[in-house]
Amino acid sequence: MGVPAFFRWLSQKYPSIVVHCVEKRGQVIDSDGTRAPINLNEPNPNGEEFDNLYLDMNGIIHPCTHPENKPAPKNEAEMFVAIFEYIDRLFALIRPRRLLYMAIDGVAPRAKMNQQRSRRFRAAKESHDKQLTIERLRAELLAKGAKLPPLKDTSEHFDSNCITPGTPFMERLAVALQYYIYERLNSNPAWRNIQVILSDSNAPGEGEHKIMDFIRRQRQAPTHDPNTRHCLCGADADLIMLGLATHEPHFTIIREEFKPNQPKPCDLCGQYGHEMEDCVGAPSENSDRPPPPPGTDVEFIFIKLAVLRQYLEDDLKIPNLPFQWDLERVIDDWVFMCFFVGNDFLPHLPSLEIREGAIDRLITLYKSAVCDVGGWLTDSGRVHLDRVQLILTELGKVEDEIFKSRRSEELAFRERRKRHNGVSGRQSFSSPSSGILAPTPIGNKPRPGDCSIAAKALRDERRQPNVNWVEQCLQNQEAAVSLRAMLKSSTNSNLGKRKLLTDDADSGSGSPTPVKRGRLGGVDASTLKEKPDEVFVVDYKPSRLILLPPSSFQGELPMDEDEKVDKFDEVRLWEDGWRSRYYQSKFGVDPQDAPDFCIRVAHEYVIGLCWVLAYYYQGCASWDWYYPYHYAPFASDFVDVASVDPGFSNKRTKPFCPLEQLMGVFPAASRSHIPPAWQDLMTDPDSPIIDFYPTDFKVDLNGKRYLWMGVALLPFVDEVRLLKALDSRRAQLTADERFRNLRRPVLYFVRSDTPMGRMLLSLYKSNDEEDDEVVVTKFARGECADYTGSAPANATLINSALTEGISGHVWPDYDNACLPGCRMASGVPGMLPDIPAVEQKAISVFFENPEYPFGHVFPARLLDSVRGFLCLILVKLPTRCQLLPSTTRGRGRGRGGRNNSSSRFDSRESESFRGRERCSVTNGWESCAMTPAPLERHFDHPHHQSVVERMIRHALPTRDQLRNNPSLTHLRTHHLVPMAIPMLVSLEIRFGATATDYRFVEAIMAVVAGSPEEALTSL
């Protein structure tokens, strides 16, 4: 979801929700990195067993097809194999015992298609611009004699826009995934009793919302297990809100751990350690350039929503509430308030920024408003607009204050950055008389060998002792810049934003002249002494330095980023009159001339809020609704919102077909993925819809620093005009194209030798009782009917006793099924083998969720018969001491005396922790484990050890205190042993514990995070 910084804010505010995942991997048995298989039927090393694993597949497809921190796959087959390996790894991490659900994004609602359209237009433009830059830089380097690997054929370029429903790539991927599922069900023992559901891109809906719809409908079935343990894989921030919206008590999200500043290969030479603007060519065979960094697998983390629920209960508790407290309703209201700071369907309100504490501000207003209006804001996906009005009114009263405070903070931040840049960059304002940093006269051409000498000097620079890190970094950057100046001084080529500014005419003498004053490196040039031989370094873009040869500059210096933002910000929210300027700039309307316009925009935004909440809790309320503006209103514009009627419950709508959706979101640059009969509609000047496909468009920074944060001002697609233009050429589609344009149901897979598999096999058998022959009728592609979203009349109701509680309808898939005893063709020909007929024991059918009448409301509440669980937290603190759990042995069996906290000293490693991932606990509660989170600080100073000892003695509760505290069901007694091995603290918290219990553990962790005295005081 479009909520920048949401997960960072959430994990910093509630740190115990994040737990590192324990991964058990087999030993490497081959030189190519092949690992020995492990037994996935063993207990999960993370201490918690999961029933269902859900994969938001687009979060897997993108990094596997065009990774950022390693070389991309060479072809489509390697991409598919990378996807298979990624799924295998997740399966080994989670080890689901009941269901694996793979959901690929299908056609999205119109509200989401607008965002997809913006992303794809931007991606096409950025890809085109990048390719032009690569070609230009290659030509310049080759002209200088640099060595470069051969240029990739443009036909090999992977257009990531093809990861969109309806493209041939997605159709081939769906076939490959079916093959993968068949192969794993046949060959992997851990898959033997697993049910698999594949919802490919021809099933309408976003991947994560198809998963939520499955959970929502299953939990309404009478056979559903209310204690099902769910694990959802995905990196989108909205998964957290979606998981909370299910009101399932055992819900965990697994995602990749984000690690910033990962090395990336250069797009020109393929080497690491520089970007393509700094490239000097591929190294020679005898070069001592360092090898590329070793490839490292990403690590995974868990997000424990059960822990987040307890945090929210603690933070949202309202004293003296005039009506009954209901945690489930409070969580729903919190999810609703998060929509105001950003989502995929609406722009966020101008006065709300997560980094400024917007959610905390809303919570403060919420607590007051709930007491005043006497009820909650939402109810199972329906919004009480009269109650929301009060919050928006109060927010509107402080908007002016928020804008001015934001400006003050921004100016203060700029000053701090300028002071920092001024200090760290001071050394760069004087030029050495010799070496590679010496100024190069513009008229002098580099001699043969100068480039290699400069490169060697640059390497020598990097080998110098790192006395001053900041100074050394600046010197390295200056060396690279000088090298570029030497390479390019004879060409006077235009390098765009990072160009070298050279004199138009050769001065002859090459003598430098003063540079005009401006903002340089964060320091005002007017404060510097002008010297005739100075070289200035301009802080033009973050992490970029531009060398300005003194004799080359004519005219004004380029603006820094702050000046650029201010120049293009026409609204200036911190100045009086911001409301009129905003609507004139963003909407082209003066509020004084059209006072009702602002209210209309606000009411349309309110309809959007109602749509988003319904989408999260009940499913898509309208496939064709979308917010018709690029910008949001102000909080002060929400007037009389209680009178707004969304009107979604009065009509049924349907999604676009896949190919129609492609025409709605693709730019003309990606038309190769569209049927040829429709392609010229994007490029022909006489096309009736040519205005939908601009080749150039404006991106409004909207007060932001970076282009990717701006608003792409693309025209909205008129559905009626689009469909009319496509209908005139629909008859020209081929059979394969018509098949790709169909909406299709999801597929259900299982082994045929399971009870459910035997039942499914009977669906394919002939009606003749004496003839046990299996009959499969293959239809020609294009003859299949479009799926309406409801199971056909002849569908079979699932016997949930055979599926461990999963309900729904199934019917034969005559078009794609590969039955037991039939050869399964490879989904990755030439790279993976076919499945022999003798080994083929899997079966697939179409599947549909339990169906409910139109307008049915799925109640947002905990189900009955939910069992509590015990949560075991292991906090791993790298220190020279270890906390050991006390034993139950008698006094005579131990060695040594007792410490001040009545704990036994023991110089040996505890049996409870030796060679084990966690402590097993059996006290009547089901147990789950939170993974040890390693920290980097070590306690080498005796003072630090003393603090830890005092913290453990005085902070940990006694056994009597534990008996009187129902939340802390058990805490093992620990004591310190002076050994250079890790310290472990285990705290077991039952389901329903308060956030205080988790913050207790966080305080312990804070000791090694940097503030031991402060943590001790807080405890």
N, C-alpha and C positions, 0 to 999 in steps of 0.2 A: 504494500500500500504506500501511497505517496506521503509518507510522514517522515521527512528527514530527521535523523537524530533521535527517533522515538525509542528504538531499542537501547541505544546508548544511555539515554535518560532513564529508562526503566531499570536497566541493570545496575546503574549507579545508585539509584534511589532504593532499590530492593535487591541487593547483591546476592542474597541466598537463593534466588530463583535460578541462578546460573550454576550449573554443575558440570565439571569436565567429564567427558565420557571415557570409560575404561574400555580399551580395545585390545582384545587378545588375538594375536596374529601368529600364524605358523612360521616356522623357521625357514629362512631362505635356503633353497636346495639346488638352485641353478644360478649360473653366472648372469642370466638375464633378469634376475630378481624374482623368479618364480618361487612361491612359498608353498610349503606343505599344507594340505588342508587340515582344518581343525574340526572337532566334533561339535557341531552347532546344536546338538540335542542336549548338551550339558547345560547346567544352569547359567543364566546370564551373569557375566562377571560384574555387571553394574548393580547386582543385588535385587533387581526388580524384573519380574517376568511380564512381558507384554503380550496381549492377545492379538491386537490388530496393528499393523503398520501401514500408514498411508503415505504415498509419495506424490508430492506436487511436482510432476515430471518436468515442467518447464525449467524449474530451478536446477535440474540435473542436465537437461539437454543443452542448455546454453553453455555452461562451463566445459562440457565435454566436447562440444563442436568447435568452439573458438575460445580456448582458455587464455587467460591473461598473463599467467606467470610461467608458462612453458610452451614449447613449440606446439603448434596446432597439428591435429591429425592430417595426414597427407591426402586422405580421400574419405569418401562416405563410409566405406567399410570400417575403417579405423575409428570413425566417429561412433558407429553403432557398437563396436566392441568396447569402446571406452564407456559408453552408457551402460552396457551390461556389467562391466567391472564395478562401476559406481554402485549399481543396484545390489550386486553381490556383497559389497563392503557394508552397505547399510543393513542388508539382511543379516549379516554376521554380527553386526553391532547390536541390533534390536532383538533378533531371534523371535519373530512373532510365532505364536502357537496356534493361531486360528485363521487369520486373514491377511493377505497382502493386497492392497488396493492401489493401483497405478492410475493416476488421473492426468491426462494431457489437456492443456487449454483447448477448448472448443470455441465455437462462435460465442462471443461475449455480448452482453446487453449493449444497446447504443450508448448508454452512459459511460461504459468502459471503452467502447470503440473509439471515442474521441481522443482519449489518452493514447490508445494504441496507434492511432493515426499520427499523432504528434511525434511519438517515439520513432516510428518507422520513417517518416519524412526526415527527421533529424539524422537518423542512422544512415540513410542513403546519402544525404548531403555530406556528412562527416566522412563517410567512406570514400566518396568521390574526391573530396578535398585532400584526404590523406594520400590517395593514390597519385594525385598530381604532385604533391609534395615529394613523395618517394621518387617519382620519375625525375623531378628537377634536381634533387640532391644527388641521385645516382649519376646524372649527366655531369654535374659539377665535379664529383669525386673521380669519375672515370677520366675526365679531361685532365685531371692532375696526376693521373697515373696510379690511382689507388686500386687495390684489388677488392673486388666484390663478388659474391656468389651470383650465379645467373638469375636474371629477373624471372619471377614466376609468371607462368602463362596466365593471362587475365581470365581464361576459362577455368582456372583452378581456384580463383578467388571465391571464398565462401561468403555468400550474402546471407547474413544472419536473419534478414527479413523473411527468408524461406521458412523459418520456424513460426508459421502462421497457419491456422486451419485452412484446408483446401489446396495446399501446394502439393506437387508430386513428392517432394521430400517428406512431408508428413505422412503421406500414404505409404511410402516405402518404410518409414520408421514404424508405423503401426504393424506392418507385416513382419518386420524384424523383431518387434517385441512379442508378437504372438509366437514366433519361432523360439525366442528366448524362454518364454514361459513353458512351452512344451518341453524344451530340452531340460530345464531345471526340474520340472515335475518328474521326468523320467530318470534323471541321473543323480540328483542330490537327495540323500536320505532326509535332510532337514525339511525338505519341501513335501515329503510324502503325504502328510495329513493337512497340508495347507490348502486353503481355498484362495484363488486368485481372481481378482476382478480388474479388467483393463477397460478404462474409459478413454478412447482415443480422441483425436481432434474432430472426428465427425459426430461425436456426441456433444450437443450444445452445452455451453456453460464454461466458466473459468474452472481450472483444475481444482483449486482449493474449495470453491463453492460446490462443485460436484461431490467432493468428499463430505462437506458439511451437510449437504442434502441427504446423503446416504446415512450419516449418523443420526440426523434429525428424524428421519423416517423409521430407521431401525429401532430407536429407543421408544417409539410410540407403539411398536408391536408388542403384544402381550408376552411373547416368548423371549424378549430381549433381556440379557443379563445386565442389571444395573451396575454391576461391579466390573464391567469390561474395562480393561486397561488399554488406552489408546496411545499411540505414538505417531505424530505427524512430522514429516520431514519437509522443511521449506524455510527460506530465509526472509520471506516478506513479513513486514511488521504486522500486517493485518491478521496473520495467523494467530497471534496472541489474543486479539480481540475475538476472532472466530472461535478459538478454543474455549475462551471464557463463556461465549454465547451458547455453547452446547449444554452447559451446566452439568457436564460429566465430571465426577469428582477425581477420576484417575486419568488425567490428560497431560501428556508430556510432548514437548516439541523438541526435535533434534535438528540442529543446523550446524553449518560450518563455522568454526571459530574464525572471526575476522582478524587477520594479521596485517597491519599496514606496512607500506613501504617494501612490499615483496619485489625482488628483482625481476625485471622483464627483459626479454631479448630485444636487441635493436632490430628495427624493421628493414634495415639496409644490409647489415653484415651478419646478423644472427647472434652477435656476441652480447655479453652482459656487462653492466657497469656504466652504461651511457645511453643517452637517447639519440634518435637518428639525427637530430640537429647537431650533435657533437661528434658524429661518426667520422673517423679518418680512414675507414676501409677495413677489410678483413686482415687479420694478422698473417704474417708470413710463417713458413714452417719453422724457422729458427727463432721466432719471436718469443719473448719471455712474458707475453701478456698472460695474466692469470686465467686459469680455466673457468668455465661457467660454474656458478654455484650449484651444488648438488640439488637435484630435485627432491623436494620434501612433500609428503602427502599432507593434505589438509587434516586438521584435527577437528573433532566434533564436540559440541557442548549440548547439554540438556537445558531446557527451560521448563521448570516445574510449575505448572499452573496451579497445582494444589497449594504450593507455598505462596504464590502470588495472591490467591484468594484470601489467605490469612493476613497478608500484608494489607490488602484493601479493606478487610474488615476492621483492622486496627486503625488505619488512616481515615476511613470514612465514617467511623463511629460518631453519632450525633447525640450529645447529651440532652436530656429532657425532651426526647422526641414525643410529640403528642399522639402518636399512633404506634402500632406494633412494628418493631424492627424486623427487617427481612433482608438477609444478606444477598439473596439471589436478585432481588430487585435493585439493591444498591449497586451490585456489579453491573447489571444492565444499564443503569444510569451512568456509571463511569465509562462504559464502552461508548455510550451515546455522546458524552461530552468530548471524548477523544476525536470524534468526527470533526469538531470545530477547528482542530489544529492541522487537519490534513487527511485526505483520503484519495482514492483513485477516481472519484466521481465528481468531486466538488473542490474548487480552490479554497484554501483556508482563509479565515477572516484576517484582514490586514493587522488587527490589533493583537493577534495571538501568534506567538512564536514559542515553540517548545523550549528553545535555549533560554528564553526569558522567564521560564516558570509558568507558562500559560496554563498547563493542566492544574498546577497547584492553585493558581488564581481562580480557575473555574470551580475547583473543589470548595474553596472558601465561599464563593458565591452560592454554590449548590447547598451547602449545609444551612445557610441562612434561608434560602428560598424554600427548601423542603419543609422547614418548620412553619414558614409563613403561609404556604399554599395548602399544607395539610395532606400531602401525598407525594408519591414518587413521580418521576418525569416520564417513565416508560412502563409499558406492560406488554410483555411477549411480542415485541416488535412494533407496538403502536405507541405514538408519541402523544402525550398530553400537552398540546401546544400552549394552553393558557398558563401552565406552570413554567414552561420554557421561556415564555415572554418575560417573566420576572428576572431571570438570570441575564437575558440579553439586554434588558433595560438597565440593570445595574452595571453591566459591562460597558454599555454605551456611555454611561456617565463618566467613566474614567479613561475613555479612549484618547482624549487630548493629552492627558497626563502620561499615558503609555507611550505615545509617539515622541513626546519631548524627552522622556526618560531614555528611550531607545537611542535617540540622537546623542544625548549626553554620554551614554555608555560607548557609543561608536566613536565619538571624538576622543574620549579618554583612551580607548584602545589604540586608536591611530597614533596618539602621542606616545604611548608606551612603545609601540612598535618602532616609531621613528627614533626614539632614544636608543632602543636596542640596536637598530640598524646603524645608527650613527656611531656607536661605540664599537660594534663588531666589524664595521666596514671602514674604520678610520685608516687602516693600513693600506687600503686599496687606492688612496688618492695621491700616492707618490709613485713615480715611475722609476724603476731601476735603470741604470745606465747601460747594463749589459744583460745577457741572458735572454730567454724566450719571452720574458715579460717586458723587454725594452720596446719602446714605440718603433713601429716599422714605417718608414716614409711611404706615402701612398704611391709615389712614382716608381719605387724600387720593386722589381719583380723578384720573387724568391729564386735563389740559386738551386740547381739540382742537389738534392740531398738535404735541403733545409727542412723539408717536412719530416723526414726520418729523424733528423737531429732534434727537431722540436718535440717529436713524439717521445724520443728517448729521454729528453730533458723532463718531459711531463711525467714519465715513469719514475725518473730519479726523484722528482719532487714528492711523489707519493710514498717513496721509501724513507723519507726523512723522519726522524723521531717526532712523535706527536706531542710536542710540548704544549702548544695551545690549540685546542681542538677547533675553536671558532676561526682562529687565524689560519690554521692549516686548511680548513674547508674553503675559505676565501681564496687562498693561494692556489688550490687545486682548480677552482672554478676559473680563476684568472688565467691559469696556464692553458686550460682548454679553449678559452675565448681567444687568447693570443694565437693559438694554433689555427683556429678557424680564420682569424684575420690574415695570417700568413698564407693560408691556402687560397683565400678568395680575394686578396688585395689586387690581383692582376686582372680580375674579371669584372669588378664593379657590379656584380650580379645582385639582383633584388632578392632579398631573403624574407620578404613579407614582414611579419611582425617582429622577427628577430634579425632583421637585416643589419649589415654593417653600413653605417652612414658615411659615404665617401664623397669627396669633392667632385663636382662635375668636370672641372678642368684641372689638368696637371699643373701643380704649382711650380714645377721645374726644380726648385731647390729642395723641396721636401721639408722645408722648415715648418714646424708646428705653429699654430696660432691659437689664441685662447678660445675656450669653449664658452658659449653663452650661458648665462645663469639660468638655473631651473632647479627642480627637485631631483636630487641625485642620491640614490642609495638611501633614501629616507632622510637626507639632510639637505637643508636649503643651501643652494650653491652660493647665495649671497654672503653666507657666513664664512666662506672659504677664501683663502688667499689665492688669487689668480697667478699661476705660473705659466710661462710660455710652453713648457714641455709637459703639462699635466695630462694624465689620462683619467677620465672619469668613468666610473662604473654605474650604470643606471639600473635601479631596481624596477624594471619595467613590468615583469610578471612574477608571480610567486615562483621561487626556485629557478629563476632564469636571470642571467646576467648578460648585458649587451655592452660590448666594448665600443667606445666612440673614439676613433683616432682624432686627435685635437684639430688637425688641419682640414678635416673633412666635413665639418658641420656647418650648415647654413640654415637659418630659421630657428623656430622654437624647438625645444626638447620635447619628446613625447611625454604625455601625462602619465602619472603613476595610476595604479588601479583605483585609489580613493578618489582622485580628481575625475577619473573617467566615470565612475559611478555617480558622483554628484552632478556632472555635466548632463548626463542622460536622464537623471531623475527629474522629471517635470513636475512631479506632485509635491515633493518636499513636505512630507506629513508633519514635520516638526514646526512648520510655520503656519501662521493663521491663514485661513482660507483653503486649507487642505481638502476639505470636502468638495468644493466646487472644482478645484483643479483636478482632483481624482476622477470625477465623473466626466469632465471635459476631455481629459487625456485618455482615459481607458474606454469610455463608452461613446464619446463624441456628443455628449448631452450636458447642457447646463442645468443643474438642479433648480435654479431659480426660474428658468423658462418652462421646465416640465417637472413640477414638484411631485407628481405621482409616479414618475419613472423610477425613482429610488425605491419606492415602496413596492413596485412591481418586481424589480430585481430581487428585493429581499424576500418577497412571497415565493418567487420561483426557487430561491435558495432553500426556503422552508420545505417546499415540496421535495427538493432533493434530499434534505435531512430525513424526511419520512421515508423516502424511497430506500436510502442506504440502510436505515435501521431495519426495515422490512426485509431487505436483501440478506442481512446478516442472521435474522431470526426466523424467517418464514420462507425464504426463497425469493426469486425474482418477481417483483410485483408488476413490472411492466418491462417488456423487452425493447420497446421503442422510445421510452422516455429518456431525455438527456437534458442537462443544464445548458441553456442556450447562450451562455456568456462565457468569456474567457476570464473574467475577474469576479471576485466576491463583493458583496455590499459591506458597509460598515455595520457594527453592532447597533449603532444608534438609528439605523434605518429600519430595524425590525419593529414595525408598528402594526397592531391589531393582527398578530399572527394567528390568533385563535380562530379567526374567520376563514383561514385557508383550508380548502378541501382538496387533498391530493387526488382523490377520485380513482385510485388504482383498483379498488375492489369492484368497479362497475364493468370492467371489460377484460377479456382474455386476449393476450397478444402472443406472438410467436417470434422466434429469433430469425435472423437472416440465414439463408443457406450459405455454405462455406465459400463458394466462388463469389457470390454477391458481396459477402463480407470482405473478401480480398480487394474488390473494387472500391470498397469504402475506406480501407485503411492503408493501401499501398500507394507509394509515389510512382511516377512513371518510370523511374530508374529501376524499379523491381518488377517491371511488367513481364519479364521472362517467365515468372512463376504463374502467370495468368494465361488462360486459354488464348491462342492466337486470334480467334475471332473477336475478342474483346480488347485486344491490346491497343489498337489505334484509337480507341475512344479516349485514351489518356494523352495522346500526342497530336492527333489531327486537329488543326485550328478550327475546323468546322464541326467538331464533335459537340453534341448538345450538352455535354457535361465536362468540357475542357477546363472550365473554371474550378473544378474540384482538384485539379492536379497542377498547382503552380510549381514552376521550376525554381523560383526564388521566393522567399517569404521572410518576413520580419520576425526577429526574436526580441521581445521586450525584456530587458533586464529587470524591470519592475523593482528597482532599488537594490538588487542583489549584485554581488561581486563577480560571479562566474556565469558564463554563458549557459551552462547546463541547468542553472537554476532559473533561467528566464522563461518567459511564456511565448510559445510558438503561435503566432497569429495566423492560423490556417482557417480557411472558410469551412463552415459546417456543411456536411453532405446532406442534400435534400433527398430523402428516401424515395419519394414519388418519382422525381426526375431520374434518379439512378436506375430504379427498377424498370421504368419505361424504356430507357436507352438499352438496357440489357435484354429485355424481352424481345426487342426487334431482331436480336441476333442469337437468341437462345437455340434455335433450330440448328445452328452451325456447330454446336458443341459435339465432340466425339463421344463414343460410348464410355470411354474411360473418364472423360471430363464430367459427364453426367453422373457417373458413379461417385466421383469425388465430391460432387455437389449435393449428395444425399445426406440427410441427418440420419444417423444410425444409432441403435441402442448399444449398451455396453456388453462386454463379453465376460463370461464366467467360466473358469477353468478348474478342473480337479482331476485327480487320478481316477481311472476307471475301476480300480480294484478297491475303492473305498465304498461305503454304503451309499453316499450321495452319487458317486460315479456310476454305480450300477443302475441307479434310478435314471440318471441322465441317458445312459446307453439305451435304455428301453424306449426313449423318445424317438430314436432313430430307426427302430425296428419296424418291420412291416406290420400291418394290422392282421395278417393271416397268422393265427395262433400256431399252425403247424409249421409255418416257415419262419425260422429264426434269422432270416437274412437281414443284414443291415442295409437300409436303403438311403442313399444320399442323392438328392436331386440338385445338380449344379445349374444355377441360373446364369445367363450371360450378363456381363457387366452392363449396367444401364437399364436393365429390366426390373431391378428391385424397386420396391415402392419406398417413398420417403417416410421415415419413421415419425409418427405423430406425438410420441412421448408417452403413450399408454400401451400396455401389453396387449397383444391380440387376443381375440376371444378364445382361441384354442391353447392359450398358454397354460402351463401347469403350475399350480400352487406348490411352493416348496414345503416339504415336511421339515420344519425347523429342528426336529429331533436328529436329523441327519447332518445338520449344518452348525451345530452348537449355538442355536438361537438365531441365526441369520434368516430373515424372512424375505419373501418376494415371489416373483413369477419367473419361470424359465420357458423357453421354447427353442426348437432346433435352429441352428445356424447352417442352413444348407449351402451357403455361399463360401464360407471360410473353414468349416469344420474339417479337421483331420482326425478320423476316428482311430481307436486302438487297432493295431495290426496293419495300419497303412503307413507308407513312407511319408515322412514330413520333409518337404523341400527346405533347404537352408534359407534363412532370412538374410544371410550375409554371404552370397555366393562367392566362391573363390577364396574365402578366408575361413569360414566355418563349415563343417560337413553337414550333410543331410542326416536326419534321424532315421535309422533303419526301421523297417516295418516291424521286425521282431522286438525292438526296444520301445516302440511307441505304445504307451499305456495311458496317455492323457486324453481328455475329452473336453470340448468347449460347447457352450450354448449361449444364446442371448439371455440377458437378465434384466429385470425391471424391479425397482424398489417397491415396497408396499405402497399402494395408491390410496389417496384420501380425497374426498370431494373438494371441489373448487371453493375456496374461502375457508378451508379448515385452518384452525389456529393451533400451532404446536406450542404447548405451554412451556414457558421458560422457568424451569424449576428443577430441583433435585428429585430424582425418582425415589420411590419407596425402596426399602430393603438395601440401602447403601451401607456397606460395612466400613468401619474405620480401618485405618492402616497405621502401621508404625513406620516412621521415617527415621532412618539412621544416617546421621551426618558424620562423615569422616573429614576432618580438617587436617591437612598435612602441612606442617610448618617446618621448613628446612632450618634446623638449628643444631647446636652441638649438644643438645639435651634431648631426652626422650621422656614422654609421659607414658607410663606403663599402667595398664589396668591391674588393680589389685586382684589377688586370687582368693579363693574361699578356703585355702588351706589353713590348718591350725597354726598356732603360734610356734609350735616346736618344729615345724617342717621348713620354716623359712630361715634365711640368714640375715643377720643384722638387726638393728632396732627399728624404731618407728620415727617418722619425721613429725613436724609440728602439726600436720593435718591428719595424724593418726593413720598414715598410709605406710605400707611396708616397702623398704628399699630392697631392690633386687638388681644385681649387677648383670644379670643375663637378660637377653631379649625375651619378652613375654611370649609364652606359647600361643596366646590368643592372636598375636599379630604375625607370627613367623610364617612366611611363605603364603600368606593369605591376603586376598583383596579386601576383606572386610570381616567384621565379627558377626557370627550368626547369632540371632536372637530368637528365642521362642518363649513368648509369654502370653500367648493367646491372641496376639495381634499379628496380622499379616505384615511382613517386613519388606522394605525397599531400602536401597542404599544410595546415598549421594556420594559421588566420586570424590576422592581426595583432590584438592585443588592446590597444586604446587605453587609456592611463592619463592621469590628469588633472594630475599634478604637473609643474611646469616647473622647469628649472634656470636660474634667473635670477641666482643668486649664483655668483661665480667659484669659490668653494670646492667647490660641487657639481660643476662641470665638471671640476675637478682630480681629484675622487674618481673620476669616470667614466673619466678618462684613465688613472689609475693602475690602475683595475680592469681596463680593457681590456688594458693593457700586461702586467700581472702575472697576471691570472686566465685569460685565454684561452690554450689550449694552443698550442704551436708546431707547425710542420709535422712536425718529427721526432716530437713526442709523438703527433700524430695518426696517423702511420704505425705507431706501436707500440700504438695503441689500436684494436682491431677494432670497438668499439662506435661510436666517432665516425668514421664512414666518410669524412666530409669536413666541414671547417669553413672557410668563406671567410675570408680574412684581411681584417680591418677596420682602419680608422684614423679618427681624428677630423678633421673639417673644421669650422672656425668659421662655420657658416651657420645661419640661423634656420629650419631645416627639420627634419622628424622624423628620428630616428635609428632605423635598422633593424639588428637582429641576427638573422642566420639561422643555424640550427643543424640539421644534417641527421643524423637518428638512424635507424639501420636497425632492422628488425624483430628483436626479441631483445635490444635494448639494455637496460641496467639502469636502475633508477630514478635512479641517480646522474646520468645524462645529463640527465634532465628537471629534476632539482633544480638542476643547473648553470644552466639557463636561468632557473629561478625566482629564483635568487640575483641574476642580472642584473636581473630585473624588480624585485626588492626594493630596488634602488638608487633607483628613482623612486617606490617605494611608501612611502618614508619613513625608511629606515634604511640609507643608503649605506655608512657606516663598518662597520656590523654585517654587511652583505652582503659587503663586501670581506674582512672578517676570516673569515667562514664559508667563503669560497672559498679 
